[in-house]
Amino acid sequence: MSVYAVGLDNVGEMVLLNGNEAVARGAIEAGVSVMTCYPGSPTADVLPALAKWSEKYDIYTEYSTNEKVSAEVAAAASMTGLRSLAVCKPDGLNLMVDFLSSLTAAGIKGGMVVMCGDDPSGHSSLKEEDSRFLARTCNMPVIEAATPQDAKELLMTSYDLSEEFSIPILLRLTTRVCHVSENVTLGETPTEKRKPVLTTEDRYSTNVENVIACKSRLNELKEKFESFPYNTYDGPENAENLVIASGPSYKYAMETRRLLGLEKSVGILKLATIWPMPSNFILHYLKPAKTVLFAEEIDAVVEESVLTVAAGNISELNKIKFYGKNSGHVCNVNGPFMGELTPDILLSSMSEAFKAPYQKRTHKRLGEALSLIQNRLPNRDLALCAGCPHRASFFGIKKANEMDGRGTIVIGDIGCYTMGIHNTGYKLIQTVHCMGSCVGITSGLGKLNRFGFSQPVVAIIGDGTFYHGAMQGVFNAVYNQADLLLVILDNNMIAMTGHQPHPGTGLDPLGREIGKVELRSVLNGLNIPVTIQDPFDIDGTTSVMLRLLKETGPRVLILRRACTLSAVKGKEKPKVYVDKEKCLGDACGCGRLCSRVFACPANTWNSHEQKAMIDEALCNGCGVCATICPQNAIIVEGEVI
């Protein structure tokens, strides 16, 4: 229902949308013409929700090769007077920074918004990062949404501000806002589309004078923020106890105040405009306050900005006691600058700051439940999906490395195969940084022979990540003739974030065929020898890897097999089972190769019979476990997918 509701024309109707879908709806109502992104959670749902309605509302949607290109494509539309939206997460915003720091100075004509989904606690990320710092580095205003309805309205308002001040604006959501659902009121959709105009007289360049002009525009925007309607206050007049909150923390603060019974004594100031900070607006509520508590995620951005405002008015505000992340009073179990803020954390913080005792909620029933299931549930490691071709790739690479015997170093990257740092990938991968970095790191290690470094090094990357960020590293390896063995795990999609297309698939967001960039052609154009191998042929993969480990210079192995979750969709899966007469269990001496070593969640061990067994509900029918069974005890009926 939600994605369907995004494009409805039912003005005034309330529909259930999550934050990502609300942004997509806001883009439609704002008259956005171009929307770009590279898929990344927690924002991966925005483009699919908008693409579904792209033809009806004449919106161009694009999966760009990476986030920097995404920002550039969106900016091109805004330079012609069209409105554009670029969507990312903080990792992608890192890539945009170089371009955005120039764009804010050069200016734009049509409105441009960068919607960034921060991920407190790293639910879908390797790390936490606060995008508000990056935006300030780029001289880009920051507006933060607390709810899906907030997100829709603030997105639309951001376009008006972007055009008034000729500057792109960052709209910040966090994971909880991106994924939570609430009733959102549908507004009017535009009846006319803008026409792009770019003349030979238009100039968009970056120089010192333009940076100075950008600073001047930011000062004007700051004045606008002083009366911004989405900065709100709720509570008693001239409250001595004040909470300053932003994002979903505002909702937590409202709930916590109610639970503590402090509605008549505590005021809550909701800030939507994070930077530039509306100083006078904040001062109005600071002056009567004696105790102020900050509620925000992830870093103390609002807190430090408000403290700066207070320091400039020290004679009036030196009586205030401030509680927040910097003081250690608003603190997650991992510390004040790690993890999500929750109502439970705020209960403790507000209780201490405002001297409001409360009885901590007990979890008696939870404790009883945990005691009942203790030692009765099997532990299950983080694992690749049953049938994932990456598992077979890792197995073949591991065998080759062990047979080579020189202590091969394996450098990893970002994708499903990042799981190679765990048991599911035999702990094969030793480093994980940012997208595409495995190539540069491996190239660097490949130039250390003169210093006595003699171990082979293998870089492992996925097809989507290769197109996203590996090419510059490949150019560098060819140019400097580094010893680079690059293994590309090609499963024909960006699988980790929801099976989105990339240049190698030749598909657009709606699944239509467009231009295709073939991996082998690109690499052959750089005179890099390329071998393509099916990872399900484990013996063949092992043999090829052994050969490539002994060679030198830039060379590439493409292990190509479609993502199993995509391959089995709508098809009858082969039946895979264990012939218990052939399986010798521990007596075989294989070390439970299929279940313990191969680490497929569908392969388990029957401790009663001391035999291997396959969970048919989990098995996706790849049948690779059959190829590694020394007793040929695993049977595959049907065509292997």
Secondary structure, DSSP 4 states (H G I P E B T S, - for coil): -HHHHTT---TT-EEEEEHHHHHHHHHHHHT--EEEE---TTSTTHHHHHHTTTTTTT-EEEE-SSHHHHHHHHHHHHHTT--EEEEE-HHHHHHHHHHHHHHHHH--SS-EEEEEEE-GGGSSSSS---HHHHHHHTT--EEE-SSHHHHHHHHHHHHHHHHHHT--EEEEEEHHHHH-EEEEE--PPPSS-------TT------HHHHHHHHHHHHHHHHHHTT-TTSEEESSTT-SEEEEE-TTHHHHHHHHHHHHT-TTTEEEEE-SEEES--HHHHHHHHTT-SEEEEE-SSSSHHHHHHHHHHHTTHHHHTTPEEESTTTTSS-BTTBTTSS---HHHHHHHHHHHTT---PPPP-HHHHHHHHHHTTTSPP----PPTT-HHHHHHHHHHHHHHHH-S--EEE--SSGGGGGGSGGGTT---B--STTHHHHHHHHHTT-GGGT----EEEEEEHHHHHHHTHHHHHHHHHTT---EEEEEE-SSBTTTTSB--TTTTB-TTS-B-----HHHHHHTTT--EEEE-TT-HHHHHHHHHHHHH--SSEEEEEE---HHHHTTTSPPPEEEE-TTT--GGGG-S-SIIIIIT--TTEEEETTTTEEEE-TTT--S--HHHHH-TT--EEEES---
